[in-house]
Amino acid sequence: MGGSSSRSSSTTKNYNRDARVAGDNGALGVSAEGDVHIVPDEAFALGSEAIREISELAGAVTESGSRATETAQGALKVAMQGAQAANRSEAASLSENIIKIGIPAAAIAYAVSQIWSR
């Protein structure tokens, strides 16, 4: 028995790595692997941009608060003017009653006292 034998084997592994980072017009890019390296100049630029954005947001919040305060002050002013007008109306009504009733009553009392004193 004589014979020959032959055997062969081959294995192939494919590994694709995508490490692209895309950024346009100053945008921050993120790679498919999640690693982005920022050089110090870019880090300072990014920090400055974040500070500017936060400053603008704080300014908008402050302006909104100022407008709300002005609105509340305006409503309070209108309410106070209404209360003062009502008080003036009450005072005017009281004065009017004194003139209509009080003066004639005083005149009658004076006339009666003059008649009785004779």
Long-range contacts (C-beta under 8 A, 24 or more apart in sequence): none
